Amino acid sequence: MPVINDLAFVRRVVRELEAAGMVTWIFGGWAEELLGLAAPRSHHDIDLLYPAPDFDQVDAFLLGGKWDEIVAKRFAHKRAFEVDGVMVELFLVQDSGDGYYTDFWGRTRHVWPDGVLGTRASGLRVASTLALTGYREAWARYQQPDS
């Protein structure tokens, strides 16, 4: 029976990551829904912000084999894996000392607004409204560069 990507499933994924030492913030469509920026809808994945200096802890966790990494989505700024057939993407959010940023493809830096990690909704850590809307506006600039 296929897993339903509902709020209970999101909570489970976040809880299991946290139990393994990886604290995340909900991002993307789920965050927009939780903050009332988008109407409830069916979700095909889970996007999470992962504040850390690197992906070392995530990579070690994925080597454990609990969840299957999506190797085609392994980049300096992102890791992806499947949990019961649902794709989960982690976006690396690094701290410059002056604020948070994500480097896309080593060529485009997205500077996150103050408070990006300061919001809670439905008892979950969620990226701020300003972070969501700012990223949505800049999204096209962050797509994979031409080879």
Accessible surface in RSA format (square Angstrom, percent):
REM  Atomic radii and reference values for relative SASA: ProtOr
REM  Chains: A
REM  Algorithm: Lee & Richards
REM  Probe-radius: 1.40
REM  Slices: 20
REM RES _ NUM      All-atoms   Total-Side   Main-Chain    Non-polar    All polar
REM                ABS   REL    ABS   REL    ABS   REL    ABS   REL    ABS   REL
RES MET A   1   228.63 118.4 149.63  99.0  79.00 188.1 120.33 102.3 108.31 143.5
RES PRO A   2   119.34  87.0  99.98  91.1  19.36  70.4 111.62  92.2   7.72  48.0
RES VAL A   3    55.29  36.4  33.11  30.0  22.18  53.4  38.57  33.5  16.72  45.3
RES ILE A   4   132.79  75.6 121.85  90.8  10.94  26.4 126.08  90.8   6.71  18.2
RES ASN A   5    17.46  12.0   4.64   4.5  12.82  30.9   4.64  11.2  12.82  12.4
RES ASP A   6    61.11  42.8  58.78  58.5   2.33   5.5  25.44  59.9  35.68  35.6
RES LEU A   7    51.02  28.4  48.60  34.8   2.42   6.1  48.60  34.1   2.42   6.5
RES ALA A   8    68.60  63.1  57.48  88.7  11.12  25.3  60.27  84.9   8.33  22.1
RES PHE A   9    10.43   5.2   6.14   3.8   4.30  11.2   9.92   6.0   0.52   1.5
RES VAL A  10     0.00   0.0   0.00   0.0   0.00   0.0   0.00   0.0   0.00   0.0
RES ARG A  11    79.96  33.6  77.94  39.7   2.02   4.8  30.54  41.7  49.42  29.9
RES ARG A  12    67.69  28.4  67.69  34.5   0.00   0.0  33.50  45.8  34.18  20.7
RES VAL A  13     0.00   0.0   0.00   0.0   0.00   0.0   0.00   0.0   0.00   0.0
RES VAL A  14    11.00   7.2  10.75   9.7   0.25   0.6  10.75   9.3   0.25   0.7
RES ARG A  15   143.41  60.2 139.25  71.0   4.16   9.9  72.04  98.5  71.37  43.3
RES GLU A  16    39.67  22.8  34.56  26.1   5.11  12.2  20.80  40.2  18.87  15.4
RES LEU A  17     0.51   0.3   0.51   0.4   0.00   0.0   0.51   0.4   0.00   0.0
RES GLU A  18    78.47  45.1  69.64  52.7   8.83  21.0  20.21  39.1  58.26  47.6
RES ALA A  19    92.64  85.2  47.51  73.3  45.13 102.7  60.39  85.0  32.25  85.4
RES ALA A  20    36.31  33.4  11.44  17.7  24.87  56.6  24.38  34.3  11.93  31.6
RES GLY A  21    43.87  54.1   0.00   N/A  43.87  54.1  26.79  73.5  17.08  38.2
RES MET A  22     0.69   0.4   0.06   0.0   0.63   1.5   0.47   0.4   0.22   0.3
RES VAL A  23    60.01  39.5  56.25  50.9   3.75   9.0  56.25  48.9   3.75  10.2
RES THR A  24     1.21   0.9   0.19   0.2   1.02   2.4   0.00   0.0   1.21   1.8
RES TRP A  25    32.23  12.9  32.19  15.6   0.03   0.1  31.12  16.6   1.10   1.8
RES ILE A  26     1.12   0.6   1.12   0.8   0.00   0.0   1.12   0.8   0.00   0.0
RES PHE A  27     6.76   3.4   6.55   4.1   0.20   0.5   6.55   4.0   0.20   0.6
RES GLY A  28    10.03  12.4   0.00   N/A  10.03  12.4  10.03  27.5   0.00   0.0
RES GLY A  29    14.31  17.7   0.00   N/A  14.31  17.7   6.77  18.6   7.55  16.9
RES TRP A  30    14.88   6.0  13.09   6.3   1.79   4.2  13.09   7.0   1.79   2.9
RES ALA A  31     0.00   0.0   0.00   0.0   0.00   0.0   0.00   0.0   0.00   0.0
RES GLU A  32    19.74  11.3  19.74  14.9   0.00   0.0   4.32   8.4  15.42  12.6
RES GLU A  33    37.53  21.5  26.73  20.2  10.81  25.7   5.90  11.4  31.63  25.8
RES LEU A  34    33.27  18.5   9.67   6.9  23.60  59.3  12.91   9.1  20.36  54.8
RES LEU A  35    44.07  24.5  16.28  11.6  27.80  69.9  21.18  14.9  22.89  61.6
RES GLY A  36    64.27  79.3   0.00   N/A  64.27  79.3  31.50  86.4  32.77  73.4
RES LEU A  37    79.60  44.3  43.28  31.0  36.32  91.3  47.81  33.6  31.79  85.5
RES ALA A  38    28.88  26.6  14.78  22.8  14.10  32.1  25.36  35.7   3.53   9.3
RES ALA A  39    76.19  70.1  59.40  91.7  16.79  38.2  65.65  92.4  10.54  27.9
RES PRO A  40   110.33  80.4  89.90  82.0  20.43  74.3  90.25  74.5  20.08 124.8
RES ARG A  41   109.61  46.0  83.77  42.7  25.84  61.5  64.48  88.1  45.13  27.4
RES SER A  42    89.43  75.6  62.21  83.0  27.22  62.7  50.75 108.1  38.67  54.2
RES HIS A  43    19.94  10.9   7.43   5.2  12.51  32.0   4.17   4.3  15.77  18.4
RES HIS A  44   157.85  86.3 136.84  95.1  21.01  53.7  97.78 100.8  60.07  69.9
RES ASP A  45    39.23  27.5  38.03  37.9   1.20   2.8   4.03   9.5  35.20  35.1
RES ILE A  46     0.37   0.2   0.00   0.0   0.37   0.9   0.37   0.3   0.00   0.0
RES ASP A  47    23.55  16.5  21.86  21.8   1.69   4.0   0.86   2.0  22.69  22.6
RES LEU A  48     0.00   0.0   0.00   0.0   0.00   0.0   0.00   0.0   0.00   0.0
RES LEU A  49     0.00   0.0   0.00   0.0   0.00   0.0   0.00   0.0   0.00   0.0
RES TYR A  50     9.50   4.4   9.50   5.4   0.00   0.0   3.71   2.8   5.80   7.1
RES PRO A  51    35.05  25.5  16.96  15.5  18.09  65.8  17.86  14.7  17.20 106.9
RES ALA A  52    18.06  16.6   7.65  11.8  10.41  23.7  16.11  22.7   1.95   5.2
RES PRO A  53   107.48  78.3  93.02  84.8  14.46  52.6  98.75  81.5   8.74  54.3
RES ASP A  54    58.86  41.2  56.60  56.3   2.27   5.4  23.96  56.4  34.91  34.8
RES PHE A  55     7.80   3.9   4.76   2.9   3.04   7.9   4.80   2.9   3.00   8.6
RES ASP A  56    98.70  69.1  91.50  91.1   7.21  17.0  31.78  74.8  66.92  66.7
RES GLN A  57    82.86  46.3  74.20  54.2   8.66  20.6  33.79  71.9  49.07  37.2
RES VAL A  58     0.83   0.5   0.83   0.8   0.00   0.0   0.83   0.7   0.00   0.0
RES ASP A  59    27.74  19.4  27.44  27.3   0.30   0.7  15.28  36.0  12.46  12.4
RES ALA A  60    64.99  59.8  51.23  79.1  13.76  31.3  53.96  76.0  11.02  29.2
RES PHE A  61    39.64  19.8  27.77  17.2  11.87  30.9  37.10  22.5   2.54   7.3
RES LEU A  62    13.40   7.5   2.96   2.1  10.45  26.3   3.54   2.5   9.86  26.5
RES LEU A  63   160.03  89.1 128.74  92.1  31.29  78.7 132.90  93.3  27.13  73.0
RES GLY A  64    67.62  83.4   0.00   N/A  67.62  83.4  35.35  97.0  32.27  72.3
RES GLY A  65    50.32  62.1   0.00   N/A  50.32  62.1  28.19  77.4  22.13  49.6
RES LYS A  66   121.54  59.3  88.79  54.5  32.76  78.0  57.02  51.3  64.52  68.7
RES TRP A  67    14.93   6.0  10.13   4.9   4.80  11.3   8.98   4.8   5.95   9.7
RES ASP A  68   102.73  72.0  98.38  97.9   4.36  10.3  25.71  60.5  77.02  76.8
RES GLU A  69    44.43  25.5  21.87  16.5  22.56  53.7   8.91  17.2  35.51  29.0
RES ILE A  70    40.47  23.0  36.35  27.1   4.11   9.9  40.44  29.1   0.03   0.1
RES VAL A  71   107.90  71.0  98.02  88.7   9.88  23.8  98.02  85.2   9.88  26.8
RES ALA A  72    87.52  80.5  57.96  89.4  29.56  67.2  71.16 100.2  16.36  43.3
RES LYS A  73    60.79  29.7  60.79  37.3   0.00   0.0  30.51  27.5  30.28  32.3
RES ARG A  74    97.71  41.0  81.60  41.6  16.12  38.4  34.16  46.7  63.55  38.5
RES PHE A  75    53.75  26.9  45.78  28.4   7.97  20.7  53.75  32.6   0.00   0.0
RES ALA A  76    84.22  77.4  58.57  90.4  25.65  58.3  69.01  97.2  15.20  40.3
RES HIS A  77     5.76   3.2   4.01   2.8   1.75   4.5   2.11   2.2   3.65   4.2
RES LYS A  78    25.27  12.3  25.27  15.5   0.00   0.0   0.58   0.5  24.68  26.3
RES ARG A  79    21.48   9.0  21.48  10.9   0.00   0.0   0.00   0.0  21.48  13.0
RES ALA A  80     0.00   0.0   0.00   0.0   0.00   0.0   0.00   0.0   0.00   0.0
RES PHE A  81     0.56   0.3   0.56   0.3   0.00   0.0   0.56   0.3   0.00   0.0
RES GLU A  82    75.22  43.2  71.17  53.8   4.05   9.6   6.96  13.5  68.26  55.7
RES VAL A  83     0.05   0.0   0.00   0.0   0.05   0.1   0.05   0.0   0.00   0.0
RES ASP A  84    77.02  53.9  46.22  46.0  30.80  72.8  21.06  49.6  55.96  55.8
RES GLY A  85    62.02  76.5   0.00   N/A  62.02  76.5  27.43  75.3  34.59  77.5
RES VAL A  86    13.42   8.8  12.07  10.9   1.35   3.2  13.42  11.7   0.00   0.0
RES MET A  87    46.03  23.8  44.26  29.3   1.77   4.2  37.93  32.3   8.10  10.7
RES VAL A  88     0.00   0.0   0.00   0.0   0.00   0.0   0.00   0.0   0.00   0.0
RES GLU A  89    12.81   7.4  12.81   9.7   0.00   0.0   0.00   0.0  12.81  10.5
RES LEU A  90     0.00   0.0   0.00   0.0   0.00   0.0   0.00   0.0   0.00   0.0
RES PHE A  91    17.73   8.9  17.73  11.0   0.00   0.0  17.73  10.7   0.00   0.0
RES LEU A  92    11.33   6.3  10.75   7.7   0.58   1.5  10.75   7.6   0.58   1.6
RES VAL A  93     0.72   0.5   0.00   0.0   0.72   1.7   0.00   0.0   0.72   1.9
RES GLN A  94    40.76  22.8  40.40  29.5   0.37   0.9   3.42   7.3  37.35  28.3
RES ASP A  95    93.92  65.8  63.89  63.6  30.03  71.0  23.07  54.3  70.85  70.7
RES SER A  96    62.82  53.1  26.29  35.1  36.52  84.1  28.00  59.6  34.81  48.8
RES GLY A  97    68.77  84.8   0.00   N/A  68.77  84.8  34.99  96.0  33.78  75.7
RES ASP A  98   143.50 100.5 107.87 107.4  35.63  84.2  38.32  90.2 105.17 104.9
RES GLY A  99    25.13  31.0   0.00   N/A  25.13  31.0  22.77  62.5   2.36   5.3
RES TYR A 100    72.11  33.7  70.33  40.0   1.78   4.6  34.60  26.0  37.51  46.2
RES TYR A 101    30.72  14.3  30.72  17.5   0.00   0.0   4.28   3.2  26.44  32.6
RES THR A 102     0.65   0.5   0.37   0.4   0.28   0.7   0.65   0.9   0.00   0.0
RES ASP A 103    46.37  32.5  42.47  42.3   3.90   9.2  14.40  33.9  31.97  31.9
RES PHE A 104     3.58   1.8   3.58   2.2   0.00   0.0   3.58   2.2   0.00   0.0
RES TRP A 105    57.61  23.1  26.55  12.9  31.06  72.9  36.52  19.5  21.09  34.2
RES GLY A 106    70.64  87.1   0.00   N/A  70.64  87.1  34.29  94.1  36.35  81.4
RES ARG A 107   134.59  56.5  93.61  47.7  40.98  97.6  60.69  82.9  73.90  44.8
RES THR A 108    24.28  17.3  20.77  21.1   3.52   8.4  17.74  23.8   6.54   9.9
RES ARG A 109   122.54  51.5  98.65  50.3  23.89  56.9  34.78  47.5  87.77  53.2
RES HIS A 110    13.69   7.5  12.83   8.9   0.86   2.2  10.60  10.9   3.09   3.6
RES VAL A 111   103.71  68.2  85.48  77.4  18.23  43.9  85.48  74.3  18.23  49.4
RES TRP A 112     7.59   3.0   0.94   0.5   6.65  15.6   0.95   0.5   6.64  10.8
RES PRO A 113    32.92  24.0  19.81  18.1  13.11  47.7  31.50  26.0   1.42   8.8
RES ASP A 114   136.90  95.9 112.24 111.7  24.66  58.3  44.71 105.2  92.19  91.9
RES GLY A 115    48.51  59.8   0.00   N/A  48.51  59.8  33.95  93.2  14.56  32.6
RES VAL A 116     1.27   0.8   1.10   1.0   0.17   0.4   1.10   1.0   0.17   0.5
RES LEU A 117    27.45  15.3  14.02  10.0  13.43  33.8  15.09  10.6  12.37  33.3
RES GLY A 118    65.73  81.1   0.00   N/A  65.73  81.1  31.70  87.0  34.03  76.2
RES THR A 119    34.99  24.9  30.44  30.9   4.55  10.8  21.68  29.1  13.31  20.1
RES ARG A 120   149.21  62.6 121.89  62.1  27.32  65.0  63.75  87.1  85.46  51.8
RES ALA A 121    15.54  14.3   7.62  11.8   7.92  18.0  15.54  21.9   0.00   0.0
RES SER A 122    61.56  52.0  28.83  38.5  32.73  75.4  23.82  50.7  37.73  52.9
RES GLY A 123    53.76  66.3   0.00   N/A  53.76  66.3  31.52  86.5  22.24  49.8
RES LEU A 124    14.04   7.8  12.71   9.1   1.33   3.4  14.04   9.9   0.00   0.0
RES ARG A 125    41.34  17.4  37.86  19.3   3.47   8.3  13.50  18.4  27.84  16.9
RES VAL A 126     0.00   0.0   0.00   0.0   0.00   0.0   0.00   0.0   0.00   0.0
RES ALA A 127     0.00   0.0   0.00   0.0   0.00   0.0   0.00   0.0   0.00   0.0
RES SER A 128    13.33  11.3  13.33  17.8   0.00   0.0  13.24  28.2   0.09   0.1
RES THR A 129    61.83  44.0  58.30  59.1   3.52   8.4  42.53  57.1  19.29  29.2
RES LEU A 130   112.91  62.9 108.80  77.8   4.10  10.3 109.94  77.2   2.96   8.0
RES ALA A 131     0.09   0.1   0.00   0.0   0.09   0.2   0.03   0.0   0.06   0.2
RES LEU A 132     4.20   2.3   1.96   1.4   2.24   5.6   2.32   1.6   1.89   5.1
RES THR A 133    55.73  39.6  52.76  53.5   2.97   7.1  47.53  63.8   8.20  12.4
RES GLY A 134    26.17  32.3   0.00   N/A  26.17  32.3  22.67  62.2   3.50   7.8
RES TYR A 135    25.00  11.7  25.00  14.2   0.00   0.0  18.27  13.7   6.73   8.3
RES ARG A 136   138.87  58.3 125.72  64.1  13.15  31.3  53.89  73.7  84.98  51.5
RES GLU A 137   152.53  87.6 114.15  86.4  38.38  91.4  50.92  98.5 101.61  83.0
RES ALA A 138    10.58   9.7   7.78  12.0   2.81   6.4  10.58  14.9   0.00   0.0
RES TRP A 139   123.15  49.4 123.15  59.6   0.00   0.0 102.94  54.9  20.22  32.8
RES ALA A 140    78.63  72.3  61.18  94.4  17.45  39.7  61.76  87.0  16.87  44.7
RES ARG A 141   147.57  62.0 135.47  69.1  12.09  28.8  72.75  99.4  74.82  45.3
RES TYR A 142     5.06   2.4   1.26   0.7   3.80   9.9   0.36   0.3   4.70   5.8
RES GLN A 143    69.98  39.1  66.82  48.8   3.17   7.5  34.17  72.7  35.81  27.2
RES GLN A 144   114.39  64.0  92.53  67.6  21.86  52.1  22.74  48.4  91.65  69.5
RES PRO A 145    45.47  33.1  36.02  32.8   9.45  34.4  39.80  32.9   5.67  35.2
RES ASP A 146   148.80 104.2 117.63 117.1  31.17  73.7  39.34  92.6 109.46 109.2
RES SER A 147   153.36 129.6  75.47 100.7  77.89 179.4  80.99 172.5  72.38 101.4
END  Absolute sums over single chains surface
CHAIN  1 A     7735.4       5625.2       2110.3       4330.1       3405.4
END  Absolute sums over all chains
TOTAL          7735.4       5625.2       2110.3       4330.1       3405.4
